[in-house]
Amino acid sequence: MDLERLLMDVAQRRADLREAEDAASAARMYAEQTPEWLSWQQHRETVLAASDALGAAETAARIEILAEYERTKNKAPVAGAGVRVLRKASYVLAEALAWCKENAPALLTVDEKKFVKADLDGAPITWLEVPTATIATDLSMYEENG
């Protein structure tokens, strides 16, 4: 395996990417000066304003729908409006853990990331050394003109 040849390929592909990004940036700068771009930008601002106004109107409507539900318990106060009542669990974590330890230990799990990060003395963890390859950011020494 010719490692230097591989690094030359990486360096060339990085240079190709920089060149493509520069060309895309120049094309965008040119496009932004055209009447079509300016028109698109005006339409985009109109769309964003309409989207913001829609979000505010929907929020106001949802608040009023829920207020109406609280007053009347009617889940369909008017056509096009409705209320879904979802079940949501509420519990004290310490009590739930104690109950699970006694009645359903299979429901208890380990948060692997926190367990490993804690690195507790006596924990059944084996640390392995895993080599990882790195490539320098600056590969100019492998570029054709470098």
N, C-alpha and C positions, 0 to 999 in steps of 0.2 A: 504494500500500500504506500503510495506516495503522498504523505501528509502535506508537504508543501504545495503539491499540485491541487489538493483539495482546498487548502486555504486560499490559493490563488483564485479558485473558482468562487469561493465565498466572497472574496474581495471584489471580484468582477461583478458578481450579482448585486452586491451592495451598491457599487458604482452605478450599475444599470438602474437600480431602484431610485437612487438620488436623481439621476437624469430624468427618469419618467416623472418623478414628483415635481421637479423643476418645470418640465414641459406642461404638466397639468396645471400648476400654479400660474404659469404665464398665460395659458389658454383661459383660465378662469378670470384673470385680471382683464384680459381683452374682452371676454364675454360680458363682464360687469359694466363695461362702457357702452354696450349696445342698447338701443331702444327696447329690444325684446327683453333684455334682463331687467331694465328699469320697470317695464310693464309687469313682468313676473313678480318683482319685488313689491309693487303696489298691490297686486292681487294677493300676494302672500300676507301682507299686513292686514288686508281686509279679511282674509280667512282667519288669521289669528285673533282679530278683534271679535269676529262673529263667534269663534270657538269660545272665547272668554265669556262673552255675553250669554251663550247657550249654557255654559257651566254654571254661571250665576243663577240663571232662570231655573235650571234643573234643581239646584240646591234649595232655592226658595220653595219650589213645588214640593220637594221631598220633606222639607221641614213642615209645611202645612199639611201634607198627607198624614204624617205621623201625629201631628197635633190633633187632626180630625179623628184619627184612630183612637187616641187617648181619650177624647171626649165621648165618642160613640161606640167604640169597639167594632166599627164597621170596616171590614177588610177591603171593601170596594166602594169607597165613598162616592165616586163619580166615574163615568166611563173613561178609561185610559189611566186610572190611578188605582193602585192596589198596595196592600201590605202583606208581606210574608212574615210569619212569626216563626223564627228558628229556635231550636233547642240549643242551649249553650251550657256546658258543664261549669259548675262552680264548686271549688273544693279548697281545703287547706292542704297544702303540699305535704307537710309533715304528717298529717293524719292519713293522707292517701298512701304515703310511703310505708307507714306502719301497717296499714291494712294489707297492702300488697305483700309485704314481707311475710305476714302470717297466712294470708289466704291465696295469693297468686304471685309467688316469687318469679314465675316466668315472665311477668310483665315488667320487671325491673331490668333496665339495660344500663350499659356503661357508655358515657360520652367519651369516645376513644380519643379525640383531640385533647380534651381537658385532662384525661387520665395520663396520657403520655407527657403532656406539658408539665403536669404537676411533678413528675419524676420522684415519686414518694419512696422513701427508704423501705426496702422489703417488698415492694411491688414486683410482681412477676413480669419484669420487662428486661429484654436483652437488647442492648444497644449494638447495632451493626454499623460498620464503616462502609459506606457505599460511594465508590468513586463516581464523580460526575464530570464530564468533559466541559471545558469552557473555551470560548473563542474570543480573542481580544476584540474590542470595539474598533481599534485602529489597526487595520490590516494594509495600510498604505505601502508597506514594504513588499507586498505581493501584487500590487496593482501594476499593470503593464507599463504605465508611464511613471511609476513611483520608485 
